[in-house]
Amino acid sequence: MPLPTQAIASFEDVSLRYGDVVALDRTSTTFMRGSSVALVGANGSGKSTVLRLLAGLAEPTTGVVVRADGVEAAFVAQQHGQHSWMPLPVDEVLRMGCYRTRGLVGRITRSDRDEVRDVAGRLDVADLLHRSFSELSGGQRQRVLVAQALIGSPQLLLLDEPITGLDLPSQEAILGIVDEEVGRGSTVVFSTHHLEEAKRADRVMLLAGCVIADGLPDDVLQPEHLAKAFGGRLLQVGGQSLLVDDHGHGHGHAAGDGHDDAGHRHLHQPEHEAD
């Protein structure tokens, strides 16, 4: 299936099922070069599924996913501490990004080492290169993994909830990278529960197992669309819409699970008045 001019990937009547569970219902859409796309929706809405399909880590049950010829994709999955055990220095973790293009038996070259230093500087982890990855904070680990994904300058950068639970400097560093990558012509697709984060994107896809709304942030992040996507999680208080951000992912009240230190759910304001 040929892609439209300036498209980097497309879904044509794509669905994905796990047994009787529908992860994503029939969806057709196109992702354009040099743009950012925010995937917004409740848990189980299909955000991670879209990213995994774009990354080639999942095969659709129906339909077809097409990526433009020669497009290199890099995927940073949700972390939530699953890599905290990694007993490698940060320098080695970053070098692992070189294997995506060189293969496991390829030699690390001087240009590879230069690129490692460059991406480390961009994510402000250059001073951590000789530290053990397992000793880093959650924000530092996430910045290292995003830096690793930048090795090889992928044209398609896929980020699954990249700033959830992170400290403010790490959030700002990663969101700055999204802007930089789009500025150089890459496509960045990221999932988020945070409406303020979604508003920074060029385009928002609101999901609830299928596409509820798709377009400019101001057009999509409207109370009527959010109510369909989040149901009872959307509250009306004083004429304003508040989104109850409950994204624990089954990890209890660990850092970044959608609760603050006291275990309360966060409320996010879409900043649109109810009609």
C-alpha positions as protocol buffer text, in pm:
chain_id: "A"
residue {
  index: 1
  type: MET
  ca { x: 0 y: 0 z: 0 }
}
residue {
  index: 2
  type: PRO
  ca { x: 166 y: 329 z: -106 }
}
residue {
  index: 3
  type: LEU
  ca { x: 193 y: 603 z: 154 }
}
residue {
  index: 4
  type: PRO
  ca { x: 81 y: 961 z: 88 }
}
residue {
  index: 5
  type: THR
  ca { x: 357 y: 1214 z: 25 }
}
residue {
  index: 6
  type: GLN
  ca { x: 532 y: 1313 z: 351 }
}
residue {
  index: 7
  type: ALA
  ca { x: 371 y: 1026 z: 542 }
}
residue {
  index: 8
  type: ILE
  ca { x: 600 y: 814 z: 756 }
}
residue {
  index: 9
  type: ALA
  ca { x: 350 y: 541 z: 852 }
}
residue {
  index: 10
  type: SER
  ca { x: -15 y: 451 z: 822 }
}
residue {
  index: 11
  type: PHE
  ca { x: -278 y: 215 z: 959 }
}
residue {
  index: 12
  type: GLU
  ca { x: -532 y: 75 z: 716 }
}
residue {
  index: 13
  type: ASP
  ca { x: -832 y: -87 z: 890 }
}
residue {
  index: 14
  type: VAL
  ca { x: -603 y: -207 z: 1171 }
}
residue {
  index: 15
  type: SER
  ca { x: -732 y: -397 z: 1472 }
}
residue {
  index: 16
  type: LEU
  ca { x: -555 y: -601 z: 1738 }
}
residue {
  index: 17
  type: ARG
  ca { x: -717 y: -863 z: 1957 }
}
residue {
  index: 18
  type: TYR
  ca { x: -582 y: -1082 z: 2235 }
}
residue {
  index: 19
  type: GLY
  ca { x: -833 y: -1364 z: 2245 }
}
residue {
  index: 20
  type: ASP
  ca { x: -1167 y: -1203 z: 2323 }
}
residue {
  index: 21
  type: VAL
  ca { x: -1005 y: -877 z: 2431 }
}
residue {
  index: 22
  type: VAL
  ca { x: -1003 y: -597 z: 2173 }
}
residue {
  index: 23
  type: ALA
  ca { x: -691 y: -387 z: 2229 }
}
residue {
  index: 24
  type: LEU
  ca { x: -761 y: -168 z: 1927 }
}
residue {
  index: 25
  type: ASP
  ca { x: -1068 y: -173 z: 1707 }
}
residue {
  index: 26
  type: ARG
  ca { x: -1059 y: -107 z: 1332 }
}
residue {
  index: 27
  type: THR
  ca { x: -852 y: 207 z: 1284 }
}
residue {
  index: 28
  type: SER
  ca { x: -728 y: 388 z: 976 }
}
residue {
  index: 29
  type: THR
  ca { x: -493 y: 682 z: 1016 }
}
residue {
  index: 30
  type: THR
  ca { x: -171 y: 834 z: 882 }
}
residue {
  index: 31
  type: PHE
  ca { x: 132 y: 970 z: 1067 }
}
residue {
  index: 32
  type: MET
  ca { x: 313 y: 1254 z: 892 }
}
residue {
  index: 33
  type: ARG
  ca { x: 683 y: 1336 z: 889 }
}
residue {
  index: 34
  type: GLY
  ca { x: 813 y: 1616 z: 1108 }
}
residue {
  index: 35
  type: SER
  ca { x: 523 y: 1617 z: 1351 }
}
residue {
  index: 36
  type: SER
  ca { x: 437 y: 1520 z: 1708 }
}
residue {
  index: 37
  type: VAL
  ca { x: 134 y: 1309 z: 1794 }
}
residue {
  index: 38
  type: ALA
  ca { x: 0 y: 1267 z: 2148 }
}
residue {
  index: 39
  type: LEU
  ca { x: -200 y: 952 z: 2222 }
}
residue {
  index: 40
  type: VAL
  ca { x: -446 y: 1022 z: 2504 }
}
residue {
  index: 41
  type: GLY
  ca { x: -684 y: 785 z: 2676 }
}
residue {
  index: 42
  type: ALA
  ca { x: -757 y: 583 z: 2986 }
}
residue {
  index: 43
  type: ASN
  ca { x: -575 y: 261 z: 3077 }
}
residue {
  index: 44
  type: GLY
  ca { x: -650 y: -7 z: 2818 }
}
residue {
  index: 45
  type: SER
  ca { x: -760 y: 248 z: 2560 }
}
residue {
  index: 46
  type: GLY
  ca { x: -506 y: 132 z: 2298 }
}
residue {
  index: 47
  type: LYS
  ca { x: -226 y: 388 z: 2344 }
}
residue {
  index: 48
  type: SER
  ca { x: 52 y: 134 z: 2400 }
}
residue {
  index: 49
  type: THR
  ca { x: -98 y: -86 z: 2129 }
}
residue {
  index: 50
  type: VAL
  ca { x: -64 y: 192 z: 1870 }
}
residue {
  index: 51
  type: LEU
  ca { x: 299 y: 244 z: 1970 }
}
residue {
  index: 52
  type: ARG
  ca { x: 381 y: -128 z: 1957 }
}
residue {
  index: 53
  type: LEU
  ca { x: 219 y: -160 z: 1614 }
}
residue {
  index: 54
  type: LEU
  ca { x: 420 y: 137 z: 1484 }
}
residue {
  index: 55
  type: ALA
  ca { x: 738 y: -13 z: 1629 }
}
residue {
  index: 56
  type: GLY
  ca { x: 674 y: -349 z: 1464 }
}
residue {
  index: 57
  type: LEU
  ca { x: 656 y: -522 z: 1804 }
}
residue {
  index: 58
  type: ALA
  ca { x: 299 y: -640 z: 1745 }
}
residue {
  index: 59
  type: GLU
  ca { x: 117 y: -769 z: 1439 }
}
residue {
  index: 60
  type: PRO
  ca { x: -238 y: -653 z: 1365 }
}
residue {
  index: 61
  type: THR
  ca { x: -519 y: -905 z: 1376 }
}
residue {
  index: 62
  type: THR
  ca { x: -676 y: -733 z: 1078 }
}
residue {
  index: 63
  type: GLY
  ca { x: -556 y: -465 z: 841 }
}
residue {
  index: 64
  type: VAL
  ca { x: -204 y: -353 z: 764 }
}
residue {
  index: 65
  type: VAL
  ca { x: 56 y: -120 z: 917 }
}
residue {
  index: 66
  type: VAL
  ca { x: 286 y: 41 z: 661 }
}
residue {
  index: 67
  type: ARG
  ca { x: 607 y: 229 z: 733 }
}
residue {
  index: 68
  type: ALA
  ca { x: 791 y: 429 z: 470 }
}
residue {
  index: 69
  type: ASP
  ca { x: 1092 y: 258 z: 317 }
}
residue {
  index: 70
  type: GLY
  ca { x: 1412 y: 289 z: 516 }
}
residue {
  index: 71
  type: VAL
  ca { x: 1246 y: 440 z: 823 }
}
residue {
  index: 72
  type: GLU
  ca { x: 1428 y: 359 z: 1145 }
}
residue {
  index: 73
  type: ALA
  ca { x: 1207 y: 352 z: 1455 }
}
residue {
  index: 74
  type: ALA
  ca { x: 1310 y: 367 z: 1821 }
}
residue {
  index: 75
  type: PHE
  ca { x: 1073 y: 273 z: 2103 }
}
residue {
  index: 76
  type: VAL
  ca { x: 1100 y: 364 z: 2472 }
}
residue {
  index: 77
  type: ALA
  ca { x: 849 y: 157 z: 2666 }
}
residue {
  index: 78
  type: GLN
  ca { x: 694 y: 240 z: 3002 }
}
residue {
  index: 79
  type: GLN
  ca { x: 958 y: 193 z: 3269 }
}
residue {
  index: 80
  type: HIS
  ca { x: 805 y: 185 z: 3619 }
}
residue {
  index: 81
  type: GLY
  ca { x: 1130 y: 44 z: 3759 }
}
residue {
  index: 82
  type: GLN
  ca { x: 1165 y: -267 z: 3543 }
}
residue {
  index: 83
  type: HIS
  ca { x: 1519 y: -171 z: 3436 }
}
residue {
  index: 84
  type: SER
  ca { x: 1635 y: -54 z: 3779 }
}
residue {
  index: 85
  type: TRP
  ca { x: 1832 y: -377 z: 3829 }
}
residue {
  index: 86
  type: MET
  ca { x: 2047 y: -328 z: 3517 }
}
residue {
  index: 87
  type: PRO
  ca { x: 2410 y: -369 z: 3642 }
}
residue {
  index: 88
  type: LEU
  ca { x: 2570 y: -174 z: 3356 }
}
residue {
  index: 89
  type: PRO
  ca { x: 2736 y: 166 z: 3352 }
}
residue {
  index: 90
  type: VAL
  ca { x: 2539 y: 436 z: 3178 }
}
residue {
  index: 91
  type: ASP
  ca { x: 2798 y: 452 z: 2900 }
}
residue {
  index: 92
  type: GLU
  ca { x: 2729 y: 88 z: 2812 }
}
residue {
  index: 93
  type: VAL
  ca { x: 2352 y: 137 z: 2825 }
}
residue {
  index: 94
  type: LEU
  ca { x: 2388 y: 420 z: 2573 }
}
residue {
  index: 95
  type: ARG
  ca { x: 2617 y: 216 z: 2350 }
}
residue {
  index: 96
  type: MET
  ca { x: 2347 y: -50 z: 2329 }
}
residue {
  index: 97
  type: GLY
  ca { x: 2161 y: 197 z: 2107 }
}
residue {
  index: 98
  type: CYS
  ca { x: 2433 y: 151 z: 1843 }
}
residue {
  index: 99
  type: TYR
  ca { x: 2339 y: -216 z: 1804 }
}
residue {
  index: 100
  type: ARG
  ca { x: 2003 y: -117 z: 1656 }
}
residue {
  index: 101
  type: THR
  ca { x: 2178 y: -22 z: 1332 }
}
residue {
  index: 102
  type: ARG
  ca { x: 2512 y: -209 z: 1358 }
}
residue {
  index: 103
  type: GLY
  ca { x: 2383 y: -541 z: 1489 }
}
residue {
  index: 104
  type: LEU
  ca { x: 2508 y: -726 z: 1794 }
}
residue {
  index: 105
  type: VAL
  ca { x: 2842 y: -814 z: 1635 }
}
residue {
  index: 106
  type: GLY
  ca { x: 2917 y: -469 z: 1494 }
}
residue {
  index: 107
  type: ARG
  ca { x: 3216 y: -284 z: 1640 }
}
residue {
  index: 108
  type: ILE
  ca { x: 3169 y: 43 z: 1825 }
}
residue {
  index: 109
  type: THR
  ca { x: 3349 y: 312 z: 1628 }
}
residue {
  index: 110
  type: ARG
  ca { x: 3483 y: 654 z: 1715 }
}
residue {
  index: 111
  type: SER
  ca { x: 3178 y: 814 z: 1555 }
}
residue {
  index: 112
  type: ASP
  ca { x: 2957 y: 593 z: 1775 }
}
residue {
  index: 113
  type: ARG
  ca { x: 3139 y: 714 z: 2085 }
}
residue {
  index: 114
  type: ASP
  ca { x: 3103 y: 1073 z: 1967 }
}
residue {
  index: 115
  type: GLU
  ca { x: 2731 y: 1020 z: 1919 }
}
residue {
  index: 116
  type: VAL
  ca { x: 2699 y: 869 z: 2268 }
}
residue {
  index: 117
  type: ARG
  ca { x: 2861 y: 1179 z: 2415 }
}
residue {
  index: 118
  type: ASP
  ca { x: 2633 y: 1400 z: 2205 }
}
residue {
  index: 119
  type: VAL
  ca { x: 2305 y: 1238 z: 2313 }
}
residue {
  index: 120
  type: ALA
  ca { x: 2428 y: 1224 z: 2674 }
}
residue {
  index: 121
  type: GLY
  ca { x: 2478 y: 1600 z: 2659 }
}
residue {
  index: 122
  type: ARG
  ca { x: 2136 y: 1658 z: 2505 }
}
residue {
  index: 123
  type: LEU
  ca { x: 1964 y: 1473 z: 2792 }
}
residue {
  index: 124
  type: ASP
  ca { x: 2198 y: 1615 z: 3058 }
}
residue {
  index: 125
  type: VAL
  ca { x: 2339 y: 1274 z: 3162 }
}
residue {
  index: 126
  type: ALA
  ca { x: 2699 y: 1329 z: 3050 }
}
residue {
  index: 127
  type: ASP
  ca { x: 2813 y: 1340 z: 3414 }
}
residue {
  index: 128
  type: LEU
  ca { x: 2652 y: 999 z: 3474 }
}
residue {
  index: 129
  type: LEU
  ca { x: 2837 y: 797 z: 3208 }
}
residue {
  index: 130
  type: HIS
  ca { x: 3046 y: 603 z: 3460 }
}
residue {
  index: 131
  type: ARG
  ca { x: 2767 y: 556 z: 3713 }
}
residue {
  index: 132
  type: SER
  ca { x: 2579 y: 227 z: 3737 }
}
residue {
  index: 133
  type: PHE
  ca { x: 2239 y: 250 z: 3569 }
}
residue {
  index: 134
  type: SER
  ca { x: 2084 y: 69 z: 3867 }
}
residue {
  index: 135
  type: GLU
  ca { x: 2194 y: 347 z: 4103 }
}
residue {
  index: 136
  type: LEU
  ca { x: 2018 y: 626 z: 3914 }
}
residue {
  index: 137
  type: SER
  ca { x: 1692 y: 793 z: 4006 }
}
residue {
  index: 138
  type: GLY
  ca { x: 1383 y: 723 z: 3798 }
}
residue {
  index: 139
  type: GLY
  ca { x: 1419 y: 1053 z: 3613 }
}
residue {
  index: 140
  type: GLN
  ca { x: 1785 y: 992 z: 3537 }
}
residue {
  index: 141
  type: ARG
  ca { x: 1713 y: 639 z: 3410 }
}
residue {
  index: 142
  type: GLN
  ca { x: 1439 y: 766 z: 3182 }
}
residue {
  index: 143
  type: ARG
  ca { x: 1665 y: 1037 z: 3039 }
}
residue {
  index: 144
  type: VAL
  ca { x: 1933 y: 772 z: 2972 }
}
residue {
  index: 145
  type: LEU
  ca { x: 1683 y: 548 z: 2790 }
}
residue {
  index: 146
  type: VAL
  ca { x: 1553 y: 836 z: 2578 }
}
residue {
  index: 147
  type: ALA
  ca { x: 1914 y: 926 z: 2497 }
}
residue {
  index: 148
  type: GLN
  ca { x: 1976 y: 564 z: 2397 }
}
residue {
  index: 149
  type: ALA
  ca { x: 1676 y: 581 z: 2161 }
}
residue {
  index: 150
  type: LEU
  ca { x: 1828 y: 883 z: 1985 }
}
residue {
  index: 151
  type: ILE
  ca { x: 2137 y: 689 z: 1879 }
}
residue {
  index: 152
  type: GLY
  ca { x: 2130 y: 654 z: 1502 }
}
residue {
  index: 153
  type: SER
  ca { x: 1890 y: 949 z: 1457 }
}
residue {
  index: 154
  type: PRO
  ca { x: 1567 y: 748 z: 1413 }
}
residue {
  index: 155
  type: GLN
  ca { x: 1306 y: 912 z: 1195 }
}
residue {
  index: 156
  type: LEU
  ca { x: 1026 y: 769 z: 1410 }
}
residue {
  index: 157
  type: LEU
  ca { x: 1057 y: 811 z: 1788 }
}
residue {
  index: 158
  type: LEU
  ca { x: 796 y: 627 z: 1996 }
}
residue {
  index: 159
  type: LEU
  ca { x: 760 y: 708 z: 2366 }
}
residue {
  index: 160
  type: ASP
  ca { x: 519 y: 534 z: 2603 }
}
residue {
  index: 161
  type: GLU
  ca { x: 429 y: 775 z: 2885 }
}
residue {
  index: 162
  type: PRO
  ca { x: 777 y: 928 z: 2878 }
}
residue {
  index: 163
  type: ILE
  ca { x: 738 y: 1176 z: 3166 }
}
residue {
  index: 164
  type: THR
  ca { x: 496 y: 998 z: 3402 }
}
residue {
  index: 165
  type: GLY
  ca { x: 621 y: 1019 z: 3759 }
}
residue {
  index: 166
  type: LEU
  ca { x: 942 y: 1207 z: 3675 }
}
residue {
  index: 167
  type: ASP
  ca { x: 1096 y: 1508 z: 3844 }
}
residue {
  index: 168
  type: LEU
  ca { x: 1037 y: 1842 z: 3673 }
}
residue {
  index: 169
  type: PRO
  ca { x: 1391 y: 1879 z: 3523 }
}
residue {
  index: 170
  type: SER
  ca { x: 1359 y: 1534 z: 3363 }
}
residue {
  index: 171
  type: GLN
  ca { x: 1014 y: 1617 z: 3228 }
}
residue {
  index: 172
  type: GLU
  ca { x: 1141 y: 1940 z: 3075 }
}
residue {
  index: 173
  type: ALA
  ca { x: 1448 y: 1769 z: 2926 }
}
residue {
  index: 174
  type: ILE
  ca { x: 1241 y: 1497 z: 2757 }
}
residue {
  index: 175
  type: LEU
  ca { x: 971 y: 1732 z: 2631 }
}
residue {
  index: 176
  type: GLY
  ca { x: 1248 y: 1954 z: 2495 }
}
residue {
  index: 177
  type: ILE
  ca { x: 1387 y: 1655 z: 2303 }
}
residue {
  index: 178
  type: VAL
  ca { x: 1043 y: 1595 z: 2149 }
}
residue {
  index: 179
  type: ASP
  ca { x: 1043 y: 1951 z: 2017 }
}
residue {
  index: 180
  type: GLU
  ca { x: 1401 y: 1921 z: 1890 }
}
residue {
  index: 181
  type: GLU
  ca { x: 1337 y: 1593 z: 1709 }
}
residue {
  index: 182
  type: VAL
  ca { x: 1027 y: 1729 z: 1537 }
}
residue {
  index: 183
  type: GLY
  ca { x: 1228 y: 2038 z: 1443 }
}
residue {
  index: 184
  type: ARG
  ca { x: 1483 y: 1824 z: 1263 }
}
residue {
  index: 185
  type: GLY
  ca { x: 1211 y: 1644 z: 1066 }
}
residue {
  index: 186
  type: SER
  ca { x: 1144 y: 1334 z: 1275 }
}
residue {
  index: 187
  type: THR
  ca { x: 803 y: 1210 z: 1381 }
}
residue {
  index: 188
  type: VAL
  ca { x: 746 y: 1165 z: 1754 }
}
residue {
  index: 189
  type: VAL
  ca { x: 446 y: 968 z: 1879 }
}
residue {
  index: 190
  type: PHE
  ca { x: 398 y: 955 z: 2255 }
}
residue {
  index: 191
  type: SER
  ca { x: 131 y: 840 z: 2495 }
}
residue {
  index: 192
  type: THR
  ca { x: 24 y: 1044 z: 2794 }
}
residue {
  index: 193
  type: HIS
  ca { x: -240 y: 1091 z: 3062 }
}
residue {
  index: 194
  type: HIS
  ca { x: -141 y: 1454 z: 3107 }
}
residue {
  index: 195
  type: LEU
  ca { x: -351 y: 1698 z: 2907 }
}
residue {
  index: 196
  type: GLU
  ca { x: -95 y: 1977 z: 2942 }
}
residue {
  index: 197
  type: GLU
  ca { x: 165 y: 1748 z: 2783 }
}
residue {
  index: 198
  type: ALA
  ca { x: -77 y: 1655 z: 2504 }
}
residue {
  index: 199
  type: LYS
  ca { x: -142 y: 2022 z: 2425 }
}
residue {
  index: 200
  type: ARG
  ca { x: 223 y: 2063 z: 2327 }
}
residue {
  index: 201
  type: ALA
  ca { x: 179 y: 1815 z: 2039 }
}
residue {
  index: 202
  type: ASP
  ca { x: 90 y: 1909 z: 1683 }
}
residue {
  index: 203
  type: ARG
  ca { x: -190 y: 1654 z: 1688 }
}
residue {
  index: 204
  type: VAL
  ca { x: -386 y: 1455 z: 1947 }
}
residue {
  index: 205
  type: MET
  ca { x: -544 y: 1112 z: 1900 }
}
residue {
  index: 206
  type: LEU
  ca { x: -802 y: 1047 z: 2174 }
}
residue {
  index: 207
  type: LEU
  ca { x: -851 y: 673 z: 2219 }
}
residue {
  index: 208
  type: ALA
  ca { x: -1098 y: 441 z: 2390 }
}
residue {
  index: 209
  type: GLY
  ca { x: -1025 y: 114 z: 2212 }
}
residue {
  index: 210
  type: CYS
  ca { x: -1085 y: 309 z: 1892 }
}
residue {
  index: 211
  type: VAL
  ca { x: -1028 y: 669 z: 1783 }
}
residue {
  index: 212
  type: ILE
  ca { x: -1275 y: 901 z: 1962 }
}
residue {
  index: 213
  type: ALA
  ca { x: -1131 y: 1220 z: 1811 }
}
residue {
  index: 214
  type: ASP
  ca { x: -822 y: 1308 z: 1608 }
}
residue {
  index: 215
  type: GLY
  ca { x: -688 y: 1651 z: 1520 }
}
residue {
  index: 216
  type: LEU
  ca { x: -553 y: 1972 z: 1667 }
}
residue {
  index: 217
  type: PRO
  ca { x: -523 y: 1968 z: 2049 }
}
residue {
  index: 218
  type: ASP
  ca { x: -774 y: 2251 z: 2097 }
}
residue {
  index: 219
  type: ASP
  ca { x: -1027 y: 2067 z: 1883 }
}
residue {
  index: 220
  type: VAL
  ca { x: -978 y: 1723 z: 2041 }
}
residue {
  index: 221
  type: LEU
  ca { x: -934 y: 1807 z: 2411 }
}
residue {
  index: 222
  type: GLN
  ca { x: -1291 y: 1924 z: 2450 }
}
residue {
  index: 223
  type: PRO
  ca { x: -1517 y: 1811 z: 2738 }
}
residue {
  index: 224
  type: GLU
  ca { x: -1755 y: 1619 z: 2513 }
}
residue {
  index: 225
  type: HIS
  ca { x: -1472 y: 1414 z: 2362 }
}
residue {
  index: 226
  type: LEU
  ca { x: -1295 y: 1363 z: 2696 }
}
residue {
  index: 227
  type: ALA
  ca { x: -1619 y: 1245 z: 2855 }
}
residue {
  index: 228
  type: LYS
  ca { x: -1649 y: 972 z: 2590 }
}
residue {
  index: 229
  type: ALA
  ca { x: -1288 y: 863 z: 2640 }
}
residue {
  index: 230
  type: PHE
  ca { x: -1268 y: 878 z: 3018 }
}
residue {
  index: 231
  type: GLY
  ca { x: -1627 y: 833 z: 3129 }
}
residue {
  index: 232
  type: GLY
  ca { x: -1658 y: 874 z: 3507 }
}
residue {
  index: 233
  type: ARG
  ca { x: -1299 y: 999 z: 3533 }
}
residue {
  index: 234
  type: LEU
  ca { x: -1412 y: 1336 z: 3396 }
}
residue {
  index: 235
  type: LEU
  ca { x: -1563 y: 1561 z: 3659 }
}
residue {
  index: 236
  type: GLN
  ca { x: -1740 y: 1893 z: 3616 }
}
residue {
  index: 237
  type: VAL
  ca { x: -1646 y: 2136 z: 3895 }
}
residue {
  index: 238
  type: GLY
  ca { x: -1751 y: 2499 z: 3880 }
}
residue {
  index: 239
  type: GLY
  ca { x: -1810 y: 2484 z: 3505 }
}
residue {
  index: 240
  type: GLN
  ca { x: -1464 y: 2340 z: 3437 }
}
residue {
  index: 241
  type: SER
  ca { x: -1361 y: 1988 z: 3335 }
}
residue {
  index: 242
  type: LEU
  ca { x: -1122 y: 1800 z: 3564 }
}
residue {
  index: 243
  type: LEU
  ca { x: -967 y: 1469 z: 3460 }
}
residue {
  index: 244
  type: VAL
  ca { x: -908 y: 1217 z: 3738 }
}
residue {
  index: 245
  type: ASP
  ca { x: -566 y: 1081 z: 3640 }
}
residue {
  index: 246
  type: ASP
  ca { x: -570 y: 727 z: 3775 }
}
residue {
  index: 247
  type: HIS
  ca { x: -289 y: 542 z: 3596 }
}
residue {
  index: 248
  type: GLY
  ca { x: -154 y: 298 z: 3851 }
}
residue {
  index: 249
  type: HIS
  ca { x: -88 y: 21 z: 3594 }
}
residue {
  index: 250
  type: GLY
  ca { x: -128 y: -229 z: 3871 }
}
residue {
  index: 251
  type: HIS
  ca { x: 186 y: -120 z: 4053 }
}
residue {
  index: 252
  type: GLY
  ca { x: 27 y: 4 z: 4373 }
}
residue {
  index: 253
  type: HIS
  ca { x: 130 y: 343 z: 4502 }
}
residue {
  index: 254
  type: ALA
  ca { x: 483 y: 342 z: 4370 }
}
residue {
  index: 255
  type: ALA
  ca { x: 640 y: 657 z: 4234 }
}
residue {
  index: 256
  type: GLY
  ca { x: 481 y: 757 z: 3908 }
}
residue {
  index: 257
  type: ASP
  ca { x: 167 y: 549 z: 3947 }
}
residue {
  index: 258
  type: GLY
  ca { x: -66 y: 849 z: 3926 }
}
residue {
  index: 259
  type: HIS
  ca { x: -80 y: 915 z: 4299 }
}
residue {
  index: 260
  type: ASP
  ca { x: 107 y: 1172 z: 4498 }
}
residue {
  index: 261
  type: ASP
  ca { x: 313 y: 1083 z: 4805 }
}
residue {
  index: 262
  type: ALA
  ca { x: -1 y: 1075 z: 5017 }
}
residue {
  index: 263
  type: GLY
  ca { x: -168 y: 829 z: 4781 }
}
residue {
  index: 264
  type: HIS
  ca { x: -417 y: 1077 z: 4635 }
}
residue {
  index: 265
  type: ARG
  ca { x: -521 y: 1079 z: 4271 }
}
residue {
  index: 266
  type: HIS
  ca { x: -417 y: 1379 z: 4067 }
}
residue {
  index: 267
  type: LEU
  ca { x: -666 y: 1607 z: 3898 }
}
residue {
  index: 268
  type: HIS
  ca { x: -575 y: 1759 z: 3561 }
}
residue {
  index: 269
  type: GLN
  ca { x: -766 y: 2047 z: 3410 }
}
residue {
  index: 270
  type: PRO
  ca { x: -833 y: 2044 z: 3034 }
}
residue {
  index: 271
  type: GLU
  ca { x: -868 y: 2426 z: 3045 }
}
residue {
  index: 272
  type: HIS
  ca { x: -1186 y: 2429 z: 2838 }
}
residue {
  index: 273
  type: GLU
  ca { x: -1510 y: 2563 z: 2974 }
}
residue {
  index: 274
  type: ALA
  ca { x: -1807 y: 2335 z: 2958 }
}
residue {
  index: 275
  type: ASP
  ca { x: -2060 y: 2436 z: 2697 }
}
